[in-house]
Amino acid sequence: MCDQLTLLTVNNNKWGDDGSGFGCLNILDQGSSFSVRFEWKGDASTVKGFPYMKVDPARLPVQLWNVSTLHFSGQWSTIVEGTEDQSPEEQVAAYDDVGLKTNAAIDMFLSDDITNCTGIGAPIEIMIWLWYVPAIIPLGYTESTPDIDTVEVSGTNFSLYHGWNAQGQHVFSWLPDRNLTSADDDFSPLLSYIWKKGLLSGAIYLGQLEFGTEVMHAGLTTTFQASDYELKLYREGDKDDPSPKTTSTTSTASATSTSSSKASSTSGVTPTAQGSAASTSSAAVASIPAFSVQQKLCIALPVVVSILSGVFVLISA
């Protein structure tokens, strides 16, 4: 076989569904974007889901100190229904009016045991928040030292918070000093900082890598949309690794970077339940090839997109 098989998993992932609302995921624009339409009116302190995309097979599992480059690019937005044509300031006000609590993030799960880093229950989570409503705060907010633990990525300063959730998982959350609505960057310095400082061992295994939106509350229907995304991980020694970097990339700041809301909970954000385990293939996986499809998924099951020689197949996992 000369053609490379690429598997893209898109998961509605309503793992915290409490019956207080809904979340529906749509695959759009020939597969180059997805959107999530949601409304959750239950307990605003609990996560209702983390709808996400990830591409398989991946260069996973990989030991943390062997990650050379973690490249992510894409665009995203979060809009409360009825405010699509309003100003950025009015959209921010709508976040407060509906009690919106959500973010957009790269999400990773890790373990010192290679056999459980790719499935449900991995003991360590690393999140890179790219956009968030300030009404939510990360785990370890009061105990962390974000003024000290700060790393710059293409002009944006990310500060680190870490703590433990109710499931006993150690959660590390990087928060930007400004909200972003697009990126084209290498985020691996955020990973290397953690193990170089001794907060985690560099020998632990990274087994899952995703991008999506973590949703806690929305009093009115809200839509998250992501497009033109690419998620790539390179290991030390990979021949196609772009390191050392020869170009500089920048992230785009969102006009909706602030909100009048105060953080309403110190419980932070709890981790996501996962779909299928990641593949251990060494094939490069990242960008979404073009194909013609629109698929709607309102149940909390993953959909696997299989692309071979331009042929598109949906497999409900």
C-alpha positions as CSV (number, residue, x, y, z in Angstrom):
1,M,0.0,0.0,0.0
2,C,1.5,3.3,-1.1
3,D,-1.2,5.6,0.2
4,Q,-1.1,6.9,3.8
5,L,-4.1,6.4,6.0
6,T,-5.0,9.4,8.2
7,L,-7.6,9.0,11.0
8,L,-9.3,12.1,12.5
9,T,-11.3,11.7,15.6
10,V,-14.0,14.3,16.4
11,N,-15.7,13.6,19.7
12,N,-18.7,15.5,21.1
13,N,-17.5,14.2,24.5
14,K,-20.4,15.2,26.8
15,W,-18.8,13.4,29.7
16,G,-20.3,15.6,32.4
17,D,-23.9,15.7,30.9
18,D,-26.2,16.4,33.8
19,G,-29.4,16.6,31.8
20,S,-29.6,20.4,32.1
21,G,-29.0,21.2,28.4
22,F,-27.5,19.9,25.1
23,G,-24.4,19.9,23.0
24,C,-24.3,19.2,19.3
25,L,-21.1,18.9,17.2
26,N,-21.1,19.6,13.4
27,I,-18.3,18.7,11.0
28,L,-18.3,21.5,8.4
29,D,-16.5,23.1,5.4
30,Q,-15.2,19.9,3.8
31,G,-13.8,18.7,7.1
32,S,-11.6,21.7,7.7
33,S,-13.7,23.0,10.6
34,F,-16.1,21.9,13.3
35,S,-18.6,23.7,15.4
36,V,-20.3,22.9,18.7
37,R,-23.7,24.4,19.6
38,F,-24.5,24.1,23.3
39,E,-26.6,25.3,26.2
40,W,-26.1,24.1,29.7
41,K,-28.1,25.5,32.7
42,G,-27.1,23.2,35.5
43,D,-24.4,23.5,38.1
44,A,-22.0,26.1,36.7
45,S,-19.1,24.7,38.8
46,T,-19.0,21.4,36.9
47,V,-17.7,20.5,33.4
48,K,-20.4,19.3,31.0
49,G,-18.0,18.2,28.3
50,F,-14.9,18.8,26.2
51,P,-15.8,18.4,22.5
52,Y,-12.6,18.0,20.6
53,M,-10.7,17.0,17.5
54,K,-7.5,14.9,17.4
55,V,-5.7,13.2,14.5
56,D,-4.6,9.6,14.5
57,P,-2.3,7.8,14.2
58,A,0.1,10.0,16.2
59,R,3.6,9.9,17.4
60,L,2.3,8.8,20.7
61,P,3.0,7.7,23.3
62,V,6.2,9.8,23.7
63,Q,8.3,10.6,26.7
64,L,7.9,14.3,27.7
65,W,11.5,15.1,27.4
66,N,11.5,13.6,23.8
67,V,9.0,16.2,22.5
68,S,10.9,18.5,20.2
69,T,8.0,20.5,18.7
70,L,4.3,20.8,19.5
71,H,2.9,22.8,16.6
72,F,-0.7,24.0,16.6
73,S,-2.4,26.4,14.1
74,G,-6.0,27.3,13.7
75,Q,-8.7,29.8,14.2
76,W,-11.6,29.7,16.7
77,S,-14.5,31.8,18.1
78,T,-17.2,31.6,20.7
79,I,-20.5,33.5,20.0
80,V,-23.7,33.7,22.0
81,E,-26.7,33.2,19.8
82,G,-28.1,36.6,18.6
83,T,-24.8,38.5,19.0
84,E,-23.2,37.5,15.7
85,D,-23.4,41.0,14.3
86,Q,-22.7,42.9,17.5
87,S,-19.5,44.6,18.5
88,P,-16.8,42.8,20.4
89,E,-17.7,44.7,23.5
90,E,-21.4,43.7,23.2
91,Q,-20.3,40.1,22.7
92,V,-18.3,40.2,25.9
93,A,-21.3,41.6,27.8
94,A,-23.4,38.7,26.5
95,Y,-20.9,36.3,28.0
96,D,-21.7,37.8,31.4
97,D,-25.4,38.0,30.7
98,V,-25.7,34.3,30.0
99,G,-23.2,33.2,32.7
100,L,-20.9,31.7,30.1
101,K,-18.1,29.5,31.5
102,T,-15.9,27.9,28.8
103,N,-12.5,28.0,27.2
104,A,-10.6,26.9,24.1
105,A,-7.6,24.7,24.8
106,I,-5.0,22.1,23.7
107,D,-5.4,19.2,26.1
108,M,-2.9,16.4,26.9
109,F,-3.0,13.3,29.1
110,L,0.1,11.7,30.6
111,S,1.3,8.9,32.9
112,D,4.5,7.3,34.1
113,D,2.9,4.0,33.0
114,I,3.0,3.7,29.2
115,T,0.1,1.3,29.3
116,N,-2.5,3.7,30.7
117,C,-1.4,7.1,29.2
118,T,-3.5,6.6,26.1
119,G,-6.8,5.6,27.8
120,I,-9.3,6.9,30.3
121,G,-7.9,7.6,33.7
122,A,-4.4,8.9,33.0
123,P,-3.2,10.5,36.2
124,I,-1.8,13.7,34.7
125,E,-3.3,16.4,32.5
126,I,-1.7,19.4,30.8
127,M,-3.9,22.1,29.3
128,I,-2.9,25.1,27.2
129,W,-5.7,27.6,27.4
130,L,-5.8,29.8,24.3
131,W,-9.0,31.6,25.0
132,Y,-11.2,31.6,28.1
133,V,-14.0,33.5,29.9
134,P,-12.5,34.9,33.1
135,A,-15.5,33.6,35.0
136,I,-13.6,30.3,35.2
137,I,-10.3,29.8,36.9
138,P,-7.8,26.9,36.8
139,L,-7.1,24.3,39.4
140,G,-4.5,25.5,41.9
141,Y,-5.3,29.1,41.3
142,T,-4.5,30.2,44.9
143,E,-1.6,27.9,45.5
144,S,0.4,28.4,42.2
145,T,3.1,30.9,41.4
146,P,2.1,32.3,37.9
147,D,4.3,35.4,38.3
148,I,7.3,33.1,38.5
149,D,6.2,30.3,36.2
150,T,5.7,32.3,33.0
151,V,6.9,31.4,29.5
152,E,6.6,33.5,26.3
153,V,5.3,32.0,23.1
154,S,5.4,34.3,20.1
155,G,4.8,37.4,22.1
156,T,2.1,35.9,24.4
157,N,3.0,35.2,28.1
158,F,1.6,32.0,29.4
159,S,1.4,31.5,33.2
160,L,1.3,28.1,34.9
161,Y,-1.2,26.9,37.5
162,H,-1.4,23.4,38.8
163,G,-3.5,21.5,41.3
164,W,-5.4,18.3,41.9
165,N,-9.0,17.6,40.8
166,A,-11.7,15.5,42.5
167,Q,-10.5,12.4,40.6
168,G,-7.0,12.8,42.1
169,Q,-5.4,13.8,38.7
170,H,-2.7,16.4,38.7
171,V,-3.7,19.1,36.3
172,F,-1.3,21.7,34.8
173,S,-3.0,24.7,33.1
174,W,-1.2,27.4,31.1
175,L,-3.2,30.6,30.8
176,P,-2.3,33.4,28.3
177,D,-2.0,37.0,29.3
178,R,-4.4,37.9,26.5
179,N,-7.1,35.9,24.8
180,L,-6.2,34.5,21.4
181,T,-8.5,33.8,18.4
182,S,-5.9,32.2,16.2
183,A,-2.4,30.7,16.4
184,D,0.4,29.3,14.4
185,D,3.0,28.4,17.0
186,D,5.3,25.8,18.6
187,F,4.0,25.3,22.1
188,S,6.6,22.8,23.2
189,P,8.4,25.3,25.5
190,L,5.4,25.0,27.8
191,L,6.0,21.3,28.1
192,S,9.8,21.5,28.5
193,Y,9.4,24.1,31.2
194,I,7.4,21.7,33.4
195,W,9.9,18.9,33.4
196,K,13.0,21.1,33.4
197,K,11.7,22.8,36.6
198,G,11.1,19.4,38.1
199,L,7.4,19.7,38.4
200,L,7.1,16.4,36.5
201,S,9.6,13.9,35.4
202,G,10.7,14.2,31.8
203,A,10.4,10.4,31.5
204,I,6.6,10.3,31.8
205,Y,4.6,9.4,28.7
206,L,2.3,11.8,26.8
207,G,-0.4,9.6,25.3
208,Q,-3.3,11.8,24.2
209,L,-3.3,15.2,22.4
210,E,-6.5,17.1,21.5
211,F,-7.9,20.6,20.7
212,G,-11.4,21.6,21.7
213,T,-13.6,23.6,24.1
214,E,-14.3,22.9,27.7
215,V,-17.8,23.8,28.6
216,M,-19.3,24.4,32.1
217,H,-22.3,26.7,31.7
218,A,-24.2,28.7,29.1
219,G,-27.6,30.2,29.9
220,L,-28.4,30.7,26.2
221,T,-27.4,28.8,23.1
222,T,-23.7,29.4,22.3
223,T,-21.6,28.2,19.4
224,F,-17.9,27.4,19.4
225,Q,-16.3,27.1,15.9
226,A,-12.8,26.1,15.0
227,S,-11.3,26.0,11.5
228,D,-8.1,25.6,9.5
229,Y,-6.6,23.6,12.4
230,E,-3.4,21.7,12.4
231,L,-1.9,19.7,15.3
232,K,1.6,18.2,15.0
233,L,4.0,16.6,17.4
234,Y,7.6,16.0,16.5
235,R,10.1,13.9,18.6
236,E,13.8,14.5,18.9
237,G,15.4,13.0,15.9
238,D,12.4,13.0,13.6
239,K,13.6,13.9,10.1
240,D,10.7,16.2,9.4
241,D,11.1,18.1,12.7
242,P,11.2,21.9,11.9
243,S,13.5,22.5,14.9
244,P,15.7,24.4,15.1
245,K,13.3,27.1,14.3
246,T,14.1,29.3,11.3
247,T,11.0,31.5,11.3
248,S,9.0,33.3,13.9
249,T,5.2,33.0,14.1
250,T,2.7,35.1,16.0
251,S,-0.6,34.6,17.6
252,T,-3.6,36.9,17.1
253,A,-5.1,38.6,20.2
254,S,-8.9,38.5,20.5
255,A,-10.9,41.7,20.7
256,T,-13.0,39.9,23.3
257,S,-10.1,39.4,25.7
258,T,-11.6,40.8,28.9
259,S,-14.9,40.4,30.7
260,S,-16.5,42.2,33.6
261,S,-17.1,39.0,35.4
262,K,-15.1,37.9,38.4
263,A,-14.0,34.4,38.8
264,S,-16.9,32.6,40.5
265,S,-15.3,29.4,41.6
266,T,-12.0,28.1,43.0
267,S,-12.8,24.6,42.0
268,G,-11.1,25.0,38.6
269,V,-11.8,22.9,35.6
270,T,-11.9,19.1,35.9
271,P,-10.4,16.8,33.2
272,T,-12.1,15.3,30.2
273,A,-13.3,11.8,29.6
274,Q,-11.6,10.3,26.6
275,G,-12.6,8.3,23.5
276,S,-10.5,5.7,21.8
277,A,-6.8,5.3,22.8
278,A,-4.2,7.0,20.7
279,S,-2.3,5.0,18.0
280,T,1.4,4.2,18.4
281,S,2.1,4.7,14.7
282,S,5.0,7.0,13.9
283,A,3.3,8.6,10.9
284,A,3.1,12.4,10.8
285,V,-0.4,13.5,11.6
286,A,-1.8,17.0,11.8
287,S,-3.6,18.8,9.0
288,I,-7.1,18.0,7.9
289,P,-7.3,17.0,4.2
290,A,-10.1,18.5,2.2
291,F,-13.2,16.3,1.7
292,S,-16.9,17.0,1.3
293,V,-19.0,16.3,4.3
294,Q,-21.3,17.8,6.9
295,Q,-21.9,15.5,9.8
296,K,-24.0,16.3,12.9
297,L,-23.3,14.6,16.2
298,C,-25.4,15.2,19.3
299,I,-24.5,12.1,21.2
300,A,-21.5,11.7,23.3
301,L,-19.7,9.3,21.0
302,P,-16.6,9.8,18.9
303,V,-16.7,9.9,15.1
304,V,-13.6,8.6,13.4
305,V,-12.9,10.2,10.0
306,S,-10.8,7.9,7.7
307,I,-9.2,9.5,4.7
308,L,-7.3,7.4,2.1
309,S,-6.5,8.7,-1.4
310,G,-9.1,11.4,-1.1
311,V,-11.9,9.0,-0.1
312,F,-13.8,10.0,3.0
313,V,-15.4,7.6,5.4
314,L,-17.2,8.2,8.7
315,I,-17.0,5.5,11.3
316,S,-19.1,5.9,14.4
317,A,-16.8,4.6,17.1
